[in-house]
């Protein structure tokens, strides 16, 4: 699909390469994976470890609170440098930026794990939606699907709204960054350094 509100694979690659140069300067951790010669078969990726308060909106039910307190308790017992009063727990986040062959727009996939290890204690769609609701965001097109390249379940922001976002940023020198700045707040702990905005 070509036309207003879309970008070509070639434009996606050019924008992504500029994005990566800034990431390398910032030591921000973004990398490119896959086959750049095959449209839609390469993607930008970044994994980060952060610490979040136990009451970060991720934990809203009594059952979830008990699970997280138990999990945090085991972390505290194993690490003599973490004080018993520490109200935080590790969270691994992973964000992938793909290009949709069907829609000709970027698509954001992401996962998070409430542990020090990818794949352990994965964050659910419901928890992320509660977290996003807690931030009072209006984006509701969050789903879970099999990642089209790596083949494992990921959360993703449906690309249906991306056409409008790309139309509104048609004059941007880097539409990938302009689009990403619009969707990042709904992607669960995806924070962009302001240096990226200089590309637009």
C-alpha distance (Angstrom), angle and dihedral (degrees) to the residues before:
residue distance angle dihedral
X1 . . .
X2 3.81 . .
X3 3.78 132.4 .
X4 3.76 139.6 67.8
X5 3.78 112.7 -3.5
X6 3.80 95.5 24.5
X7 3.78 137.3 90.9
X8 3.78 128.7 -152.0
X9 3.78 124.2 -118.1
X10 3.81 88.5 -110.7
X11 3.81 91.3 54.2
X12 3.79 90.5 47.0
X13 3.83 89.9 53.8
X14 3.82 93.4 46.9
X15 3.81 91.9 48.6
X16 3.81 90.9 45.5
X17 3.83 92.5 51.6
X18 3.82 90.4 52.7
X19 3.79 89.3 47.2
X20 3.83 90.6 51.6
X21 3.81 92.7 51.1
X22 3.81 89.5 56.8
X23 3.81 90.7 44.8
X24 3.82 90.7 52.6
X25 3.81 91.2 50.8
X26 3.80 90.8 49.7
X27 3.83 93.6 41.2
X28 3.80 84.5 -127.6
X29 3.80 96.1 152.4
X30 3.82 103.2 -122.3
X31 3.83 114.8 146.6
X32 3.81 137.2 176.8
X33 3.82 120.1 -119.6
X34 3.80 133.6 -177.9
X35 3.79 136.8 24.1
X36 3.80 112.6 -31.8
X37 3.81 90.7 -173.6
X38 3.82 91.5 63.6
X39 3.84 114.8 67.2
X40 3.79 111.5 -116.6
X41 3.80 95.1 8.1
X42 3.81 99.9 101.2
X43 3.78 131.1 62.8
X44 3.78 144.9 179.3
X45 3.81 115.3 -112.6
X46 3.77 139.5 -176.3
X47 3.79 131.6 176.8
X48 3.79 120.6 -164.9
X49 3.77 137.3 176.6
X50 3.77 118.1 -140.4
X51 3.77 135.8 165.5
X52 3.77 119.4 -125.6
X53 3.78 132.2 -171.0
X54 3.76 113.4 -102.3
X55 3.81 88.5 -122.5
X56 3.83 93.0 51.1
X57 3.81 93.7 127.4
X58 3.80 88.1 -93.4
X59 3.77 88.9 96.7
X60 3.77 113.6 52.6
X61 3.78 105.8 140.4
X62 3.80 127.2 69.6
X63 3.81 90.8 -123.6
X64 3.81 92.7 51.9
X65 3.80 90.3 46.5
X66 3.81 91.2 53.3
X67 3.82 91.1 49.1
X68 3.78 93.0 49.2
X69 3.81 93.9 44.8
X70 3.80 89.5 51.5
X71 3.82 90.6 47.8
X72 3.80 92.3 47.5
X73 3.80 90.6 47.0
X74 3.80 91.0 58.2
X75 3.83 90.2 49.1
X76 3.81 90.6 51.2
X77 3.81 92.5 49.4
X78 3.81 91.9 51.2
X79 3.83 96.2 46.6
X80 3.83 114.5 60.7
X81 3.82 90.5 -171.3
X82 3.81 94.3 61.7
X83 3.78 113.3 84.6
X84 3.79 119.3 -127.9
X85 3.79 89.9 -121.3
X86 3.84 93.9 57.5
X87 3.83 107.4 128.8
X88 3.83 95.3 -163.1
X89 3.78 137.3 93.2
X90 3.82 131.1 -166.2
X91 3.78 119.8 -99.2
X92 3.81 124.5 -172.0
X93 3.81 113.1 -155.5
X94 3.78 126.9 -169.7
X95 3.81 124.1 -170.4
X96 3.80 126.5 -172.2
X97 3.81 126.0 -171.9
X98 3.80 112.2 -156.6
X99 3.79 134.3 173.9
X100 3.80 115.4 -122.8
X101 3.79 113.3 -132.4
X102 3.82 90.1 -161.8
X103 3.81 98.1 48.5
X104 3.85 100.9 25.2
X105 3.80 90.0 -134.2
X106 3.81 135.2 107.7
X107 3.80 116.4 -93.1
X108 3.79 126.6 -158.8
X109 3.81 119.4 -140.4
X110 3.79 122.5 -179.1
X111 3.77 145.3 169.7
X112 3.78 135.6 -171.9
X113 3.77 134.1 -164.6
X114 3.80 126.0 -159.0
X115 3.79 92.7 -139.5
X116 3.77 142.6 57.5
X117 3.81 91.1 -92.0
X118 3.80 132.1 68.8
X119 3.78 111.2 -117.7
X120 3.82 95.1 24.9
X121 3.82 118.8 111.0
X122 3.78 97.1 -9.0
X123 3.81 120.0 -151.7
X124 3.82 112.0 -112.3
X125 3.79 128.9 -131.4
X126 3.80 88.5 -113.0
X127 3.80 93.1 54.0
X128 3.80 92.5 49.4
X129 3.81 91.4 47.3
X130 3.82 89.8 51.2
X131 3.78 89.2 49.2
X132 3.82 92.2 49.3
X133 3.80 90.9 46.0
X134 3.80 87.4 51.8
X135 3.84 87.2 57.7
X136 3.82 89.5 50.1
X137 3.82 94.6 -124.2
X138 3.79 119.5 161.5
X139 3.82 97.4 -146.7
X140 3.82 107.3 112.0
X141 3.82 102.7 162.4
X142 3.80 95.0 102.6
X143 3.80 117.1 137.9
X144 3.76 141.3 159.0
X145 3.80 120.4 -119.3
X146 3.76 142.8 150.9
X147 3.79 109.6 -82.1
X148 3.84 104.2 -112.5
X149 3.81 93.5 -136.6
X150 3.81 108.6 30.1
X151 3.82 94.4 33.6
X152 3.82 99.5 -136.7
X153 3.84 129.8 112.6
X154 3.81 115.0 -83.2
X155 3.77 135.4 166.5
X156 3.78 113.3 -116.0
X157 3.77 141.6 -177.5
X158 3.78 107.9 -121.2
X159 3.83 111.2 -115.2
X160 3.81 95.0 -135.2
X161 3.82 92.6 99.5
X162 3.80 94.2 44.6
X163 3.82 93.7 82.4
X164 3.78 90.4 63.6
X165 3.81 92.8 44.8
X166 3.81 91.3 50.6
X167 3.81 91.9 47.4
X168 3.81 88.9 54.0
X169 3.81 91.2 51.2
X170 3.81 97.9 42.5
X171 3.82 92.1 125.5
X172 3.79 93.9 52.2
X173 3.80 117.1 116.8
X174 3.82 88.1 -140.4
X175 3.79 111.9 30.2
X176 3.80 91.6 179.0
X177 3.81 91.1 63.8
X178 3.82 92.8 42.2
X179 3.81 90.5 51.3
X180 3.81 92.3 44.4
X181 3.79 92.2 51.4
X182 3.81 87.9 57.1
X183 3.81 97.8 48.1
X184 3.82 100.5 33.9
X185 3.84 95.5 88.2
X186 3.81 89.3 60.4
X187 3.81 93.9 47.9
X188 3.80 98.6 79.5
X189 3.80 115.5 -105.0
X190 3.80 95.8 -9.7
X191 3.79 106.3 144.9
X192 3.81 120.8 179.2
X193 3.77 122.6 -150.8
X194 3.80 111.1 -124.4
X195 3.81 89.3 -122.5
X196 3.81 88.3 78.0
X197 3.79 90.8 61.8
X198 3.80 90.4 65.4
X199 3.83 87.1 72.4
X200 3.80 91.4 66.2
